[in-house]
Amino acid sequence: MKIMAPLVLTITMILSGCIGILGPSQDLSKANYISAGMTKREVAETMGAEPVATEFSGRFSEWHFCKSDEWTGENHRFVAVYFGDDKVIAMKPYSVSLSRRTGDADCRPYVKKGNYKEPDEVREYRIKFE
């Protein structure tokens, strides 16, 4: 019994270390609760995490959340949330297939790759306000 406690502790430490190596695994299903007009703070609270990547230009900003699925062999999945004047104006999921990846288990290097496409309403917002 005395041997089991250190063994369990060692296995736990190894597994928790692997999670950090694999990259973020955010719960993208929470994005279903994001709606137009929400603030950045409300989005962060809804998602339960900070975005893995952010971009901004003038009155426009973009946040990306992702889920790394290396263990299951699935695609990296993402949700992009677009803000105008710090309020949600659009949201769009996208993914990066295994064939387009270089074996990296972390989804962060693949932000805005794969089948990413900026929504039309975001382009219209950029033209109107920038």
Z-matrix of the N, CA and C atoms (Angstrom, degrees):
N
C 1 1.442
C 2 1.530 1 111.13
N 3 1.354 2 116.30 1 -36.13
C 4 1.456 3 119.98 2 179.45
C 5 1.528 4 111.11 3 -66.30
N 6 1.308 5 117.56 4 -29.81
C 7 1.461 6 121.83 5 179.83
C 8 1.529 7 110.59 6 -74.99
N 9 1.310 8 118.80 7 -30.93
C 10 1.457 9 123.30 8 -177.00
C 11 1.525 10 112.71 9 -64.66
N 12 1.322 11 118.26 10 -40.92
C 13 1.468 12 121.04 11 -177.18
C 14 1.528 13 111.64 12 -60.78
N 15 1.341 14 120.20 13 -49.49
C 16 1.468 15 119.20 14 177.49
C 17 1.525 16 112.57 15 -64.33
N 18 1.337 17 116.58 16 -34.73
C 19 1.457 18 120.55 17 179.24
C 20 1.526 19 110.78 18 -65.07
N 21 1.320 20 117.01 19 -46.39
C 22 1.470 21 121.58 20 178.24
C 23 1.528 22 109.96 21 -62.30
N 24 1.318 23 117.24 22 -42.51
C 25 1.465 24 121.66 23 179.02
C 26 1.528 25 110.50 24 -62.36
N 27 1.310 26 117.89 25 -43.41
C 28 1.467 27 122.21 26 179.52
C 29 1.519 28 110.90 27 -63.47
N 30 1.316 29 117.80 28 -45.73
C 31 1.470 30 121.73 29 178.97
C 32 1.521 31 110.31 30 -62.15
N 33 1.317 32 117.38 31 -42.89
C 34 1.471 33 121.42 32 178.69
C 35 1.520 34 110.62 33 -60.97
N 36 1.317 35 117.40 34 -44.23
C 37 1.461 36 121.04 35 -179.83
C 38 1.530 37 111.18 36 -64.31
N 39 1.319 38 117.05 37 -40.31
C 40 1.458 39 120.80 38 179.02
C 41 1.525 40 110.35 39 -64.32
N 42 1.321 41 117.11 40 -46.91
C 43 1.458 42 120.82 41 -179.03
C 44 1.524 43 111.66 42 -65.16
N 45 1.310 44 118.43 43 -40.09
C 46 1.465 45 119.81 44 179.22
C 47 1.517 46 110.09 45 -68.07
N 48 1.311 47 118.29 46 -31.58
C 49 1.463 48 121.50 47 175.41
C 50 1.511 49 111.70 48 -67.62
N 51 1.320 50 117.29 49 -36.15
C 52 1.461 51 120.99 50 178.44
C 53 1.510 52 111.39 51 -65.10
N 54 1.300 53 118.07 52 -35.64
C 55 1.461 54 121.08 53 179.62
C 56 1.514 55 109.96 54 -60.18
N 57 1.318 56 117.21 55 -41.90
C 58 1.455 57 120.65 56 178.67
C 59 1.516 58 111.82 57 -65.46
N 60 1.330 59 117.75 58 -35.16
C 61 1.456 60 121.99 59 179.59
C 62 1.524 61 110.53 60 -69.50
N 63 1.326 62 117.15 61 -37.20
C 64 1.458 63 121.09 62 -176.78
C 65 1.519 64 113.12 63 -72.83
N 66 1.288 65 118.46 64 -19.58
C 67 1.452 66 120.95 65 -179.28
C 68 1.512 67 111.75 66 97.46
N 69 1.328 68 115.62 67 -177.68
C 70 1.457 69 119.69 68 -174.60
C 71 1.526 70 112.12 69 -67.65
N 72 1.307 71 113.94 70 150.63
C 73 1.453 72 120.58 71 174.75
C 74 1.521 73 106.91 72 -134.57
N 75 1.322 74 114.83 73 70.24
C 76 1.458 75 120.57 74 -176.60
C 77 1.527 76 110.17 75 -76.24
N 78 1.313 77 115.76 76 148.87
C 79 1.460 78 121.95 77 179.64
C 80 1.528 79 108.89 78 -81.12
N 81 1.327 80 115.97 79 94.11
C 82 1.462 81 120.66 80 -175.85
C 83 1.526 82 112.97 81 -71.79
N 84 1.329 83 117.96 82 -15.45
C 85 1.473 84 119.99 83 177.92
C 86 1.529 85 111.09 84 -64.71
N 87 1.323 86 117.28 85 -22.09
C 88 1.471 87 120.51 86 178.14
C 89 1.520 88 111.61 87 -66.33
N 90 1.327 89 116.84 88 -19.93
C 91 1.466 90 120.48 89 178.69
C 92 1.526 91 111.48 90 -62.95
N 93 1.323 92 117.59 91 -20.14
C 94 1.467 93 120.96 92 177.38
C 95 1.532 94 111.75 93 -61.17
N 96 1.322 95 116.98 94 -19.63
C 97 1.465 96 121.18 95 -178.37
C 98 1.522 97 112.79 96 -95.64
N 99 1.321 98 117.42 97 2.56
C 100 1.469 99 121.41 98 176.68
C 101 1.518 100 108.44 99 -85.73
N 102 1.332 101 115.67 100 135.81
C 103 1.458 102 119.25 101 178.78
C 104 1.527 103 109.93 102 -135.68
N 105 1.320 104 114.83 103 161.09
C 106 1.465 105 121.19 104 179.51
C 107 1.523 106 109.77 105 -56.28
N 108 1.329 107 114.97 106 139.41
C 109 1.456 108 120.56 107 178.00
C 110 1.527 109 114.41 108 93.73
N 111 1.335 110 117.71 109 -11.52
C 112 1.470 111 119.57 110 178.31
C 113 1.527 112 109.74 111 -67.01
N 114 1.333 113 116.20 112 150.04
C 115 1.462 114 121.53 113 177.62
C 116 1.533 115 109.64 114 -84.63
N 117 1.330 116 115.23 115 168.07
C 118 1.467 117 119.58 116 177.15
C 119 1.524 118 110.90 117 -60.37
N 120 1.299 119 116.22 118 -40.12
C 121 1.472 120 120.08 119 179.43
C 122 1.523 121 110.57 120 -62.21
N 123 1.331 122 116.76 121 -43.65
C 124 1.463 123 120.76 122 179.23
C 125 1.529 124 110.90 123 -63.24
N 126 1.329 125 117.07 124 -39.11
C 127 1.462 126 120.70 125 178.76
C 128 1.531 127 110.12 126 -65.17
N 129 1.332 128 117.05 127 -46.04
C 130 1.468 129 120.53 128 179.09
C 131 1.530 130 110.77 129 -60.57
N 132 1.321 131 117.23 130 -41.33
C 133 1.461 132 120.87 131 178.25
C 134 1.525 133 110.91 132 -66.05
N 135 1.320 134 116.74 133 -41.59
C 136 1.464 135 121.35 134 -179.97
C 137 1.526 136 110.83 135 -63.84
N 138 1.319 137 116.85 136 -44.66
C 139 1.459 138 120.88 137 -178.39
C 140 1.531 139 111.99 138 -75.60
N 141 1.321 140 117.15 139 -21.25
C 142 1.459 141 120.32 140 179.63
C 143 1.516 142 113.58 141 73.37
N 144 1.327 143 116.62 142 14.80
C 145 1.467 144 121.35 143 -178.94
C 146 1.522 145 109.05 144 -160.81
N 147 1.310 146 114.30 145 159.60
C 148 1.464 147 120.18 146 173.56
C 149 1.526 148 108.43 147 -79.48
N 150 1.320 149 118.27 148 154.22
C 151 1.464 150 119.73 149 177.41
C 152 1.524 151 111.13 150 -65.72
N 153 1.329 152 116.40 151 154.01
C 154 1.466 153 120.29 152 178.25
C 155 1.525 154 111.10 153 -82.14
N 156 1.330 155 116.79 154 -18.71
C 157 1.460 156 121.42 155 177.73
C 158 1.515 157 109.12 156 -151.22
N 159 1.328 158 115.95 157 145.06
C 160 1.464 159 121.69 158 176.46
C 161 1.515 160 109.23 159 -136.58
N 162 1.325 161 115.16 160 150.17
C 163 1.468 162 122.18 161 174.35
C 164 1.511 163 107.15 162 -140.80
N 165 1.329 164 116.21 163 151.28
C 166 1.459 165 119.01 164 175.19
C 167 1.513 166 110.18 165 -149.39
N 168 1.315 167 114.89 166 153.55
C 169 1.458 168 122.99 167 176.44
C 170 1.516 169 107.01 168 -155.01
N 171 1.314 170 116.58 169 110.32
C 172 1.454 171 120.36 170 -178.79
C 173 1.517 172 111.80 171 61.20
N 174 1.316 173 116.75 172 -124.10
C 175 1.469 174 122.49 173 -177.05
C 176 1.528 175 112.60 174 -87.90
N 177 1.312 176 116.04 175 3.33
C 178 1.458 177 121.70 176 -174.81
C 179 1.527 178 110.45 177 -111.89
N 180 1.330 179 117.36 178 141.03
C 181 1.465 180 121.33 179 172.28
C 182 1.522 181 110.12 180 -145.66
N 183 1.323 182 113.91 181 161.32
C 184 1.462 183 121.16 182 -173.70
C 185 1.526 184 108.20 183 -139.36
N 186 1.322 185 116.55 184 130.97
C 187 1.469 186 122.47 185 177.53
C 188 1.519 187 108.81 186 -116.93
N 189 1.332 188 115.49 187 143.98
C 190 1.464 189 121.28 188 177.91
C 191 1.523 190 110.26 189 -124.91
N 192 1.319 191 115.03 190 131.52
C 193 1.462 192 123.59 191 174.57
C 194 1.523 193 106.50 192 -115.33
N 195 1.346 194 117.92 193 147.00
C 196 1.464 195 117.86 194 -178.72
C 197 1.521 196 112.52 195 -145.62
N 198 1.311 197 113.47 196 161.66
C 199 1.469 198 122.08 197 177.64
C 200 1.520 199 107.58 198 -128.95
N 201 1.323 200 115.96 199 118.77
C 202 1.464 201 122.06 200 176.36
C 203 1.520 202 108.35 201 -86.81
N 204 1.314 203 117.33 202 127.94
C 205 1.466 204 121.36 203 -177.68
C 206 1.518 205 112.05 204 -126.19
N 207 1.316 206 117.29 205 47.01
C 208 1.464 207 120.64 206 -177.91
C 209 1.523 208 112.59 207 -63.95
N 210 1.334 209 117.64 208 -36.48
C 211 1.462 210 120.26 209 -177.25
C 212 1.522 211 112.01 210 -65.59
N 213 1.329 212 117.06 211 -34.33
C 214 1.460 213 120.13 212 -177.39
C 215 1.520 214 112.10 213 -90.18
N 216 1.325 215 117.87 214 -11.91
C 217 1.455 216 120.74 215 -178.43
C 218 1.513 217 113.06 216 77.58
N 219 1.323 218 117.36 217 13.66
C 220 1.463 219 120.75 218 179.55
C 221 1.525 220 110.39 219 -85.73
N 222 1.314 221 115.35 220 171.46
C 223 1.454 222 121.65 221 176.33
C 224 1.523 223 110.40 222 -67.42
N 225 1.338 224 116.49 223 154.75
C 226 1.463 225 119.50 224 167.80
C 227 1.521 226 106.14 225 -71.11
N 228 1.328 227 116.80 226 133.97
C 229 1.461 228 121.02 227 -179.53
C 230 1.524 229 109.54 228 -114.31
N 231 1.331 230 115.70 229 146.83
C 232 1.455 231 122.47 230 -175.52
C 233 1.519 232 111.03 231 -137.23
N 234 1.327 233 115.33 232 158.14
C 235 1.458 234 122.74 233 167.00
C 236 1.528 235 106.01 234 -131.99
N 237 1.319 236 116.30 235 125.47
C 238 1.464 237 122.00 236 175.45
C 239 1.525 238 107.63 237 -102.60
N 240 1.325 239 116.06 238 130.85
C 241 1.463 240 121.73 239 177.62
C 242 1.522 241 106.91 240 -116.63
N 243 1.327 242 116.24 241 127.90
C 244 1.461 243 122.31 242 -175.61
C 245 1.523 244 109.52 243 -109.85
N 246 1.328 245 115.22 244 133.92
C 247 1.463 246 121.96 245 -178.28
C 248 1.521 247 110.67 246 -119.93
N 249 1.321 248 115.84 247 139.33
C 250 1.459 249 122.76 248 169.61
C 251 1.510 250 106.53 249 -123.24
N 252 1.313 251 116.99 250 126.32
C 253 1.471 252 121.26 251 -175.99
C 254 1.526 253 111.11 252 52.71
N 255 1.325 254 115.93 253 41.01
C 256 1.469 255 124.41 254 176.60
C 257 1.528 256 114.74 255 64.20
N 258 1.339 257 117.66 256 21.76
C 259 1.469 258 122.58 257 175.23
C 260 1.525 259 108.38 258 -126.12
N 261 1.321 260 116.81 259 144.56
C 262 1.463 261 121.07 260 -179.76
C 263 1.522 262 110.13 261 -62.56
N 264 1.346 263 115.13 262 128.14
C 265 1.461 264 119.83 263 174.52
C 266 1.531 265 111.43 264 -114.27
N 267 1.350 266 116.72 265 -19.92
C 268 1.469 267 120.29 266 178.86
C 269 1.528 268 109.42 267 -165.33
N 270 1.324 269 114.28 268 162.77
C 271 1.463 270 121.33 269 176.66
C 272 1.526 271 106.85 270 -149.26
N 273 1.325 272 116.65 271 141.63
C 274 1.466 273 118.95 272 -178.05
C 275 1.526 274 110.24 273 -149.95
N 276 1.330 275 116.92 274 130.90
C 277 1.477 276 119.79 275 173.54
C 278 1.529 277 109.94 276 -83.33
N 279 1.317 278 115.81 277 154.61
C 280 1.462 279 121.37 278 172.30
C 281 1.521 280 108.19 279 -155.90
N 282 1.324 281 116.28 280 171.36
C 283 1.463 282 119.62 281 -178.30
C 284 1.522 283 110.45 282 -146.67
N 285 1.316 284 114.70 283 164.39
C 286 1.465 285 121.96 284 174.77
C 287 1.519 286 106.02 285 -124.34
N 288 1.323 287 116.20 286 120.29
C 289 1.461 288 120.63 287 -176.06
C 290 1.527 289 110.80 288 -74.89
N 291 1.300 290 114.96 289 159.38
C 292 1.466 291 121.36 290 179.04
C 293 1.522 292 111.48 291 -57.70
N 294 1.328 293 117.38 292 -35.22
C 295 1.463 294 120.60 293 -176.97
C 296 1.531 295 112.15 294 -68.04
N 297 1.332 296 118.09 295 -21.60
C 298 1.467 297 121.47 296 -179.36
C 299 1.525 298 112.62 297 -95.59
N 300 1.317 299 116.22 298 -2.54
C 301 1.463 300 119.99 299 -178.18
C 302 1.512 301 110.55 300 -97.46
N 303 1.320 302 115.47 301 158.31
C 304 1.466 303 121.02 302 179.45
C 305 1.521 304 110.44 303 -101.45
N 306 1.312 305 117.89 304 26.03
C 307 1.454 306 121.96 305 178.97
C 308 1.513 307 113.33 306 87.04
N 309 1.316 308 117.47 307 3.55
C 310 1.459 309 121.75 308 -179.49
C 311 1.525 310 109.35 309 -71.58
N 312 1.330 311 116.40 310 126.41
C 313 1.456 312 121.00 311 -178.79
C 314 1.522 313 112.15 312 -80.41
N 315 1.315 314 118.17 313 -14.30
C 316 1.459 315 123.36 314 -178.76
C 317 1.522 316 109.16 315 -92.42
N 318 1.319 317 117.27 316 128.43
C 319 1.465 318 120.67 317 -177.53
C 320 1.532 319 113.56 318 -76.90
N 321 1.318 320 118.55 319 -18.91
C 322 1.470 321 121.00 320 -174.27
C 323 1.533 322 115.17 321 -56.53
N 324 1.332 323 120.47 322 -37.97
C 325 1.474 324 118.58 323 178.91
C 326 1.531 325 114.08 324 -68.13
N 327 1.326 326 117.46 325 -9.52
C 328 1.460 327 121.23 326 -175.30
C 329 1.532 328 113.81 327 -104.75
N 330 1.321 329 117.13 328 12.54
C 331 1.463 330 120.99 329 177.24
C 332 1.528 331 108.66 330 -59.12
N 333 1.312 332 116.54 331 133.91
C 334 1.466 333 125.34 332 179.04
C 335 1.528 334 113.12 333 65.73
N 336 1.312 335 117.00 334 27.21
C 337 1.461 336 121.23 335 175.64
C 338 1.529 337 108.15 336 -117.80
N 339 1.303 338 117.36 337 -170.37
C 340 1.461 339 120.17 338 179.76
C 341 1.513 340 111.10 339 66.83
N 342 1.330 341 116.45 340 -131.13
C 343 1.470 342 119.89 341 -178.33
C 344 1.536 343 112.15 342 -95.27
N 345 1.338 344 116.54 343 27.37
C 346 1.463 345 121.04 344 177.81
C 347 1.533 346 109.65 345 -62.79
N 348 1.319 347 115.68 346 135.45
C 349 1.458 348 121.55 347 174.67
C 350 1.521 349 107.50 348 -151.06
N 351 1.317 350 115.76 349 127.30
C 352 1.457 351 120.02 350 179.57
C 353 1.530 352 109.40 351 -67.84
N 354 1.335 353 118.41 352 131.01
C 355 1.469 354 121.03 353 -179.46
C 356 1.533 355 112.14 354 -62.97
N 357 1.325 356 115.66 355 151.08
C 358 1.466 357 121.14 356 -179.90
C 359 1.527 358 112.46 357 -57.41
N 360 1.337 359 117.33 358 -40.09
C 361 1.473 360 119.31 359 -178.12
C 362 1.528 361 111.70 360 -65.00
N 363 1.315 362 116.79 361 -26.30
C 364 1.469 363 120.41 362 176.70
C 365 1.524 364 109.56 363 -73.23
N 366 1.319 365 116.87 364 -43.15
C 367 1.471 366 120.01 365 176.26
C 368 1.522 367 110.69 366 -59.94
N 369 1.319 368 116.69 367 -42.72
C 370 1.481 369 120.69 368 178.68
C 371 1.521 370 110.38 369 -62.15
N 372 1.325 371 116.95 370 -40.44
C 373 1.465 372 121.34 371 178.98
C 374 1.524 373 109.71 372 -62.68
N 375 1.319 374 116.89 373 -44.78
C 376 1.466 375 120.69 374 179.55
C 377 1.528 376 111.26 375 -59.57
N 378 1.323 377 116.29 376 -45.21
C 379 1.469 378 120.80 377 -179.06
C 380 1.525 379 110.26 378 -64.10
N 381 1.300 380 116.94 379 -40.64
C 382 1.466 381 121.51 380 -175.80
C 383 1.519 382 113.16 381 -72.07
N 384 1.337 383 117.22 382 -38.38
C 385 1.463 384 119.79 383 -170.95
C 386 1.518 385 115.37 384 -111.96
N 387 1.297 386 119.42 385 -5.33
C 388 1.474 387 118.56 386 -178.68
C 389 1.493 388 111.60 387 -114.16
